[in-house]
Amino acid sequence: MINYFYSTNVRDLPDTALQMSIVLKSTRRDRLLVDKIASACKRMETSFASKYCHFFIDQNLPIYDSRAREALVFLLGKKYVPLEDGTARYLNFCSNFDRFQTANSIRSSVREIDHFLWIVGSCEAHRKGKRVKAGVRDLLKKQSDKDWLFSFLPPRG
């Protein structure tokens, strides 16, 4: 059910749950928590860890997934800072998330920005020939430039 609802592809859910319970007992509740949960699992589960933390710990923690990452690469262009060896994946993502929010003077909630990034990332995935949900394909029958995409965000502050 978790993989179906959150599109995370967690392979070893019992082990992931055990590792999460250990980490959650001993860690602060901030952005570092996501990478700690993800790295405690046999397979790096950053997407699942970020979604869990966003929905159950703090809605101000951005959701990391391939669509959001692809959106930030597209929207930031040369300003996107790629992941370097030894850098925590989620902290790197958050750094780019913050850079995007600041560069565009966006005052929307993390959840609203997450929805926006999912739409943009899905548009990029579709453009690259990757599979996307039917609703996204229908949405893409419209214009797909950046101004149109920004219309999905509440007004800038």
KOLNUVEX-684143 format. One line per field, with one value per residue: residue in three letters; x negated, y, z of N, C-alpha, C in turn. Coordinates in Angstrom, 2 decimals, decimal comma. Layout:
# KOLNUVEX-684143
r	(Ala | ...)
n.c1	(X | ...)
n.c2	(Y | ...)
n.c3	(Z | ...)
ca.c1	(X | ...)
ca.c2	(Y | ...)
ca.c3	(Z | ...)
c.c1	(X | ...)
c.c2	(Y | ...)
c.c3	(Z | ...)
END
This chain:
# KOLNUVEX-684143
r	(Met | Ile | Asn | Tyr | Phe | Tyr | Ser | Thr | Asn | Val | Arg | Asp | Leu | Pro | Asp | Thr | Ala | Leu | Gln | Met | Ser | Ile | Val | Leu | Lys | Ser | Thr | Arg | Arg | Asp | Arg | Leu | Leu | Val | Asp | Lys | Ile | Ala | Ser | Ala | Cys | Lys | Arg | Met | Glu | Thr | Ser | Phe | Ala | Ser | Lys | Tyr | Cys | His | Phe | Phe | Ile | Asp | Gln | Asn | Leu | Pro | Ile | Tyr | Asp | Ser | Arg | Ala | Arg | Glu | Ala | Leu | Val | Phe | Leu | Leu | Gly | Lys | Lys | Tyr | Val | Pro | Leu | Glu | Asp | Gly | Thr | Ala | Arg | Tyr | Leu | Asn | Phe | Cys | Ser | Asn | Phe | Asp | Arg | Phe | Gln | Thr | Ala | Asn | Ser | Ile | Arg | Ser | Ser | Val | Arg | Glu | Ile | Asp | His | Phe | Leu | Trp | Ile | Val | Gly | Ser | Cys | Glu | Ala | His | Arg | Lys | Gly | Lys | Arg | Val | Lys | Ala | Gly | Val | Arg | Asp | Leu | Leu | Lys | Lys | Gln | Ser | Asp | Lys | Asp | Trp | Leu | Phe | Ser | Phe | Leu | Pro | Pro | Arg | Gly)
n.c1	(-0,81 | -1,95 | -3,86 | -2,12 | -0,47 | -2,37 | -4,28 | -6,98 | -8,58 | -9,66 | -11,58 | -12,12 | -10,12 | -9,59 | -12,22 | -12,89 | -10,97 | -11,80 | -14,41 | -13,72 | -12,31 | -14,35 | -16,03 | -14,24 | -13,89 | -16,16 | -16,88 | -16,95 | -14,20 | -14,44 | -15,73 | -17,93 | -17,04 | -15,70 | -17,73 | -19,04 | -17,14 | -16,81 | -19,40 | -19,72 | -18,43 | -18,60 | -18,66 | -19,05 | -16,53 | -15,43 | -13,26 | -10,97 | -11,57 | -11,52 | -8,86 | -7,52 | -8,48 | -7,54 | -4,71 | -4,13 | -5,74 | -6,74 | -5,35 | -6,82 | -9,05 | -10,46 | -9,27 | -11,13 | -11,63 | -11,96 | -10,62 | -10,38 | -13,10 | -13,94 | -12,41 | -13,56 | -16,13 | -15,50 | -14,18 | -16,04 | -18,26 | -21,51 | -22,01 | -21,44 | -22,71 | -24,53 | -24,49 | -27,19 | -29,89 | -29,71 | -27,97 | -24,93 | -22,05 | -19,36 | -19,73 | -21,15 | -19,18 | -17,31 | -18,75 | -18,81 | -16,05 | -15,48 | -17,02 | -15,64 | -13,16 | -13,91 | -15,15 | -12,99 | -11,30 | -9,22 | -6,50 | -4,88 | -3,46 | -5,37 | -4,10 | -2,50 | -4,51 | -5,71 | -3,66 | -3,65 | -6,30 | -6,07 | -4,28 | -5,76 | -8,03 | -6,84 | -5,99 | -8,48 | -9,45 | -7,62 | -8,19 | -10,69 | -10,06 | -9,38 | -7,26 | -4,18 | -1,46 | 1,98 | 3,62 | 1,74 | 0,77 | 3,08 | 3,23 | 0,99 | 1,69 | 2,10 | 0,38 | -3,14 | -5,10 | -7,36 | -6,06 | -3,37 | -3,47 | -4,21 | -1,85 | -0,48 | -1,24 | -0,45 | -0,03 | -3,08 | -5,13)
n.c2	(-1,20 | 1,23 | 1,75 | 1,99 | 4,24 | 6,29 | 6,11 | 5,10 | 2,80 | 1,12 | -1,55 | -3,39 | -3,38 | -4,20 | -4,16 | -1,51 | -0,18 | -1,01 | 0,12 | 2,81 | 3,19 | 2,97 | 5,15 | 7,30 | 7,40 | 8,56 | 11,01 | 14,47 | 16,47 | 17,48 | 18,64 | 16,95 | 14,55 | 13,16 | 12,22 | 10,60 | 8,60 | 7,55 | 6,59 | 4,67 | 2,47 | -0,58 | -0,09 | 3,03 | 5,07 | 7,68 | 9,06 | 7,84 | 8,33 | 11,14 | 11,69 | 10,40 | 11,90 | 14,46 | 14,17 | 13,09 | 14,21 | 16,93 | 19,33 | 21,24 | 20,15 | 19,54 | 17,42 | 14,87 | 13,52 | 11,83 | 13,37 | 15,94 | 16,55 | 16,53 | 18,67 | 20,83 | 20,81 | 21,54 | 24,06 | 25,62 | 25,53 | 26,44 | 27,24 | 25,15 | 22,97 | 20,14 | 16,85 | 16,01 | 13,71 | 12,31 | 14,19 | 14,75 | 13,44 | 14,39 | 16,84 | 18,22 | 18,35 | 19,96 | 22,32 | 23,15 | 23,39 | 25,51 | 27,48 | 27,77 | 28,71 | 31,15 | 32,53 | 33,02 | 34,50 | 33,21 | 32,71 | 30,68 | 27,77 | 24,91 | 22,58 | 23,50 | 24,29 | 21,82 | 20,44 | 21,97 | 21,48 | 18,75 | 18,74 | 20,18 | 18,53 | 16,19 | 17,09 | 17,51 | 14,87 | 13,64 | 15,02 | 13,98 | 11,47 | 9,64 | 7,57 | 8,88 | 9,79 | 9,44 | 11,72 | 13,74 | 13,66 | 14,55 | 17,15 | 18,21 | 18,76 | 21,34 | 24,50 | 24,47 | 26,16 | 27,96 | 30,16 | 29,45 | 27,19 | 28,36 | 29,53 | 27,75 | 28,10 | 29,90 | 33,53 | 35,41 | 36,72)
n.c3	(0,00 | 0,77 | -1,24 | -3,41 | -2,78 | -2,32 | -4,30 | -3,98 | -4,13 | -2,09 | -1,12 | 0,96 | 3,23 | 6,02 | 7,16 | 6,63 | 8,21 | 10,77 | 10,92 | 10,71 | 13,10 | 14,96 | 14,26 | 14,58 | 17,33 | 18,27 | 17,11 | 16,07 | 14,85 | 11,96 | 8,76 | 8,53 | 9,45 | 7,39 | 5,60 | 7,44 | 8,06 | 5,47 | 4,85 | 6,78 | 5,91 | 3,95 | 1,22 | -0,23 | 0,72 | 0,04 | -1,13 | 0,02 | 2,76 | 2,84 | 2,18 | 4,25 | 6,46 | 5,74 | 5,73 | 8,27 | 10,26 | 9,82 | 7,87 | 6,60 | 5,56 | 2,51 | -0,18 | -1,57 | -4,70 | -7,88 | -9,79 | -8,63 | -8,35 | -11,06 | -11,96 | -10,56 | -11,66 | -14,29 | -13,91 | -12,47 | -14,07 | -14,95 | -12,38 | -10,76 | -8,35 | -8,55 | -6,99 | -4,96 | -4,27 | -1,07 | -0,13 | 1,54 | 0,15 | 0,44 | 1,77 | -0,18 | -2,17 | -0,78 | -0,58 | -3,26 | -3,60 | -1,83 | -3,10 | -5,53 | -4,54 | -3,35 | -5,51 | -7,12 | -5,59 | -4,14 | -2,06 | -1,37 | 0,28 | 1,42 | 0,63 | -1,53 | -3,30 | -3,67 | -5,07 | -7,40 | -8,32 | -8,82 | -10,96 | -12,92 | -13,07 | -14,00 | -16,49 | -17,70 | -17,64 | -19,36 | -21,70 | -22,19 | -22,94 | -20,99 | -18,91 | -17,77 | -15,59 | -16,65 | -16,23 | -16,21 | -18,82 | -20,14 | -19,13 | -20,33 | -22,88 | -23,10 | -23,32 | -22,58 | -21,43 | -19,22 | -17,98 | -18,07 | -16,45 | -14,00 | -13,37 | -11,84 | -9,26 | -6,23 | -6,13 | -6,36 | -3,69)
ca.c1	(0,00 | -2,80 | -4,41 | -1,03 | -0,04 | -3,44 | -5,19 | -8,33 | -9,31 | -10,37 | -11,71 | -12,13 | -9,35 | -9,82 | -13,52 | -12,79 | -10,22 | -12,66 | -15,47 | -13,09 | -11,98 | -15,61 | -16,46 | -13,28 | -14,06 | -17,41 | -17,26 | -16,17 | -13,19 | -14,77 | -16,09 | -18,91 | -16,31 | -15,36 | -18,91 | -19,35 | -16,22 | -17,11 | -20,67 | -19,63 | -17,82 | -19,54 | -18,69 | -18,79 | -15,09 | -15,25 | -11,90 | -10,07 | -11,89 | -11,06 | -7,39 | -7,13 | -8,76 | -6,66 | -3,31 | -3,93 | -6,58 | -6,77 | -4,98 | -7,79 | -10,13 | -10,08 | -9,23 | -12,14 | -11,41 | -12,60 | -9,91 | -10,78 | -14,50 | -13,98 | -11,84 | -14,55 | -17,19 | -14,93 | -13,86 | -17,24 | -19,26 | -22,91 | -22,07 | -21,24 | -23,96 | -24,38 | -24,94 | -28,61 | -30,20 | -29,78 | -26,91 | -23,65 | -21,15 | -18,21 | -20,20 | -21,46 | -17,88 | -16,73 | -19,53 | -18,28 | -14,66 | -15,57 | -17,56 | -14,52 | -12,17 | -14,48 | -15,39 | -11,71 | -10,51 | -8,00 | -6,09 | -3,92 | -3,81 | -6,17 | -3,18 | -2,15 | -5,70 | -5,85 | -2,71 | -4,17 | -7,47 | -5,61 | -3,71 | -6,86 | -8,84 | -6,07 | -6,07 | -9,83 | -9,53 | -6,85 | -8,96 | -11,82 | -9,55 | -9,15 | -5,84 | -3,54 | -0,06 | 2,91 | 4,04 | 0,64 | 0,79 | 4,20 | 2,83 | -0,07 | 2,25 | 2,02 | -0,93 | -4,02 | -6,24 | -7,56 | -5,05 | -2,16 | -3,70 | -4,19 | -0,46 | 0,01 | -1,60 | 0,24 | -0,78 | -4,39 | -5,07)
ca.c2	(0,00 | 2,42 | 2,01 | 2,41 | 5,61 | 7,29 | 5,88 | 5,14 | 1,57 | 0,56 | -2,98 | -4,20 | -2,55 | -4,51 | -3,64 | -0,05 | 0,24 | -1,23 | 1,13 | 4,10 | 3,28 | 3,21 | 6,52 | 8,26 | 7,49 | 9,21 | 12,09 | 15,72 | 16,48 | 18,52 | 18,11 | 15,87 | 13,32 | 12,45 | 11,46 | 9,57 | 7,49 | 6,97 | 5,86 | 3,55 | 1,36 | -1,33 | 0,65 | 4,44 | 5,32 | 9,11 | 9,47 | 7,39 | 9,03 | 12,54 | 11,69 | 10,06 | 13,06 | 15,57 | 13,92 | 12,67 | 14,92 | 18,37 | 19,65 | 22,17 | 19,38 | 19,30 | 16,03 | 14,53 | 12,39 | 12,08 | 14,45 | 17,22 | 16,78 | 16,90 | 20,02 | 21,81 | 20,86 | 22,30 | 25,44 | 26,36 | 25,54 | 26,44 | 27,52 | 23,89 | 22,41 | 18,69 | 16,10 | 15,65 | 12,58 | 12,65 | 15,14 | 14,12 | 13,61 | 15,23 | 18,21 | 18,81 | 18,66 | 21,11 | 23,49 | 23,57 | 23,80 | 26,86 | 28,36 | 28,02 | 29,53 | 32,49 | 33,16 | 33,40 | 35,21 | 32,43 | 32,65 | 29,59 | 26,75 | 23,81 | 21,66 | 24,09 | 24,20 | 20,41 | 20,14 | 22,65 | 20,74 | 17,47 | 19,02 | 20,53 | 17,32 | 15,28 | 17,67 | 17,21 | 13,43 | 13,38 | 15,57 | 13,08 | 10,17 | 8,75 | 7,36 | 9,76 | 9,45 | 9,89 | 13,09 | 14,64 | 13,72 | 15,43 | 18,51 | 18,66 | 19,18 | 22,80 | 25,10 | 23,98 | 27,03 | 28,22 | 31,09 | 28,67 | 26,34 | 29,20 | 29,88 | 26,78 | 28,58 | 31,11 | 34,74 | 35,63 | 37,77)
ca.c3	(0,00 | 0,84 | -2,57 | -4,28 | -2,46 | -2,32 | -5,43 | -3,44 | -4,44 | -0,94 | -1,40 | 2,19 | 4,16 | 7,44 | 7,59 | 6,60 | 9,40 | 11,94 | 10,91 | 10,99 | 14,53 | 15,67 | 13,97 | 15,14 | 18,79 | 18,66 | 16,20 | 16,00 | 13,79 | 10,99 | 7,44 | 8,67 | 9,74 | 6,16 | 5,16 | 8,44 | 7,83 | 4,16 | 4,87 | 7,72 | 5,19 | 3,09 | -0,04 | 0,08 | 0,54 | 0,25 | -1,50 | 1,09 | 4,01 | 2,76 | 2,21 | 5,63 | 7,32 | 5,36 | 6,11 | 9,66 | 11,22 | 9,60 | 6,49 | 6,03 | 4,94 | 1,12 | -0,64 | -2,57 | -5,60 | -9,17 | -10,49 | -8,02 | -8,70 | -12,48 | -12,07 | -10,10 | -12,68 | -15,41 | -13,54 | -12,03 | -15,14 | -14,50 | -10,94 | -10,04 | -7,82 | -8,53 | -5,82 | -4,96 | -3,39 | 0,35 | 0,22 | 1,85 | -0,99 | 0,76 | 2,06 | -1,48 | -2,77 | -0,05 | -0,96 | -4,56 | -3,35 | -1,25 | -4,14 | -6,43 | -3,84 | -3,17 | -6,81 | -7,72 | -4,57 | -3,93 | -0,66 | -1,25 | 1,26 | 0,90 | -0,04 | -2,83 | -4,16 | -4,00 | -6,15 | -8,59 | -8,81 | -9,37 | -12,29 | -13,82 | -13,25 | -14,85 | -17,85 | -18,19 | -17,86 | -20,57 | -22,83 | -22,42 | -23,36 | -19,85 | -18,60 | -16,79 | -15,34 | -17,69 | -15,95 | -16,60 | -20,29 | -20,51 | -18,78 | -21,23 | -24,17 | -23,05 | -23,47 | -21,51 | -21,14 | -17,79 | -17,47 | -17,85 | -15,28 | -12,80 | -13,04 | -10,87 | -7,93 | -5,78 | -6,49 | -5,72 | -2,67)
c.c1	(-0,86 | -3,36 | -3,33 | -0,66 | -1,13 | -4,46 | -6,65 | -9,18 | -10,17 | -10,40 | -11,60 | -11,44 | -9,56 | -11,16 | -13,52 | -12,07 | -11,06 | -13,74 | -14,90 | -12,80 | -13,23 | -16,05 | -15,54 | -13,40 | -15,24 | -17,79 | -16,36 | -15,20 | -13,46 | -15,17 | -17,11 | -18,23 | -16,03 | -16,55 | -19,27 | -18,43 | -16,58 | -18,37 | -20,66 | -19,06 | -18,87 | -19,73 | -18,32 | -17,34 | -14,76 | -13,83 | -10,91 | -10,30 | -11,38 | -9,54 | -6,89 | -7,31 | -7,84 | -5,24 | -3,11 | -4,76 | -6,50 | -6,47 | -5,91 | -9,02 | -9,71 | -10,11 | -10,24 | -11,63 | -11,98 | -11,93 | -10,32 | -12,23 | -14,63 | -13,44 | -12,86 | -15,71 | -16,73 | -14,78 | -15,08 | -18,30 | -20,67 | -23,06 | -21,85 | -22,60 | -23,79 | -24,93 | -26,40 | -28,82 | -30,30 | -28,73 | -25,64 | -22,66 | -20,01 | -18,63 | -20,57 | -20,17 | -17,27 | -17,46 | -19,03 | -16,83 | -14,64 | -16,05 | -16,44 | -13,51 | -12,65 | -14,63 | -14,10 | -10,78 | -9,17 | -7,71 | -5,03 | -4,38 | -4,67 | -5,28 | -2,78 | -3,32 | -5,92 | -4,91 | -3,19 | -5,35 | -7,07 | -5,04 | -4,83 | -7,72 | -8,15 | -6,08 | -7,42 | -9,98 | -8,80 | -7,60 | -10,12 | -11,38 | -9,34 | -7,65 | -5,37 | -2,08 | 0,84 | 3,36 | 3,00 | 0,61 | 1,92 | 3,85 | 1,84 | 0,43 | 2,25 | 0,58 | -1,84 | -5,24 | -6,28 | -6,50 | -3,74 | -2,31 | -3,65 | -2,78 | 0,15 | -0,34 | -0,71 | -0,61 | -2,08 | -4,29 | -6,13)
c.c2	(1,26 | 2,76 | 2,51 | 3,87 | 6,65 | 7,12 | 5,89 | 3,92 | 1,06 | -0,95 | -3,84 | -3,41 | -2,91 | -3,98 | -2,12 | 0,47 | 0,08 | -0,15 | 2,51 | 4,25 | 3,55 | 4,66 | 7,54 | 8,41 | 8,35 | 10,44 | 13,31 | 15,63 | 17,64 | 17,86 | 16,98 | 14,52 | 12,51 | 11,62 | 10,37 | 8,37 | 6,78 | 6,11 | 4,70 | 2,30 | 0,67 | -0,62 | 2,08 | 4,78 | 6,79 | 9,57 | 9,08 | 8,17 | 10,47 | 12,62 | 11,37 | 11,28 | 14,23 | 15,36 | 13,63 | 13,42 | 16,43 | 18,67 | 20,66 | 21,46 | 19,05 | 17,80 | 15,85 | 13,36 | 12,78 | 13,23 | 15,82 | 17,55 | 17,22 | 18,31 | 21,07 | 21,92 | 21,73 | 23,78 | 26,26 | 26,44 | 25,47 | 26,73 | 26,25 | 23,34 | 20,90 | 18,07 | 15,74 | 14,46 | 13,06 | 13,63 | 14,36 | 14,46 | 14,58 | 16,66 | 18,94 | 19,23 | 19,91 | 22,40 | 24,04 | 24,03 | 25,23 | 27,88 | 28,74 | 28,97 | 30,97 | 33,22 | 33,66 | 34,13 | 34,52 | 32,34 | 31,56 | 28,61 | 25,67 | 22,84 | 22,20 | 24,02 | 22,76 | 20,02 | 20,74 | 21,87 | 19,40 | 17,67 | 19,31 | 19,30 | 16,30 | 15,77 | 17,34 | 15,72 | 13,06 | 13,85 | 14,66 | 11,66 | 9,17 | 8,63 | 8,35 | 9,35 | 10,09 | 11,34 | 14,11 | 14,77 | 14,63 | 16,89 | 19,07 | 18,98 | 20,70 | 23,24 | 24,65 | 24,87 | 27,36 | 29,16 | 30,36 | 27,80 | 27,15 | 29,62 | 28,89 | 27,17 | 29,74 | 32,34 | 34,88 | 36,80 | 38,77)
c.c3	(0,00 | -0,53 | -3,53 | -4,04 | -2,65 | -3,44 | -4,99 | -3,76 | -3,30 | -1,13 | -0,15 | 3,29 | 5,63 | 7,95 | 7,62 | 7,84 | 10,66 | 12,02 | 11,23 | 12,48 | 15,36 | 15,49 | 14,64 | 16,65 | 19,19 | 17,87 | 16,34 | 14,83 | 12,83 | 9,67 | 7,51 | 8,89 | 8,48 | 5,68 | 6,15 | 8,27 | 6,52 | 4,20 | 5,85 | 7,04 | 4,30 | 1,76 | 0,30 | -0,27 | 0,75 | -0,06 | -0,40 | 2,37 | 3,97 | 2,82 | 3,61 | 6,54 | 7,01 | 5,90 | 7,59 | 10,69 | 11,04 | 8,14 | 5,84 | 5,47 | 3,51 | 0,77 | -1,77 | -3,40 | -6,96 | -9,92 | -9,94 | -8,38 | -10,15 | -12,70 | -11,66 | -11,08 | -13,84 | -15,06 | -13,13 | -13,12 | -14,57 | -13,01 | -10,11 | -9,61 | -7,73 | -7,25 | -5,98 | -4,05 | -1,95 | 0,81 | 0,51 | 0,74 | -0,69 | 1,05 | 0,77 | -2,20 | -2,11 | -0,39 | -2,31 | -4,45 | -2,82 | -2,29 | -5,12 | -5,79 | -3,71 | -4,50 | -7,45 | -6,76 | -4,29 | -2,44 | -0,43 | -0,18 | 0,60 | 0,12 | -1,42 | -3,80 | -4,58 | -5,13 | -7,47 | -9,18 | -9,40 | -10,77 | -13,29 | -14,11 | -14,14 | -16,30 | -18,47 | -18,50 | -19,16 | -21,80 | -23,20 | -22,79 | -22,23 | -19,60 | -17,55 | -16,65 | -16,40 | -17,48 | -16,35 | -18,12 | -20,78 | -20,26 | -19,79 | -22,64 | -24,27 | -23,31 | -22,33 | -21,29 | -19,65 | -17,22 | -17,17 | -16,60 | -13,99 | -12,43 | -12,05 | -9,43 | -7,53 | -6,14 | -5,70 | -4,76 | -2,75)
END
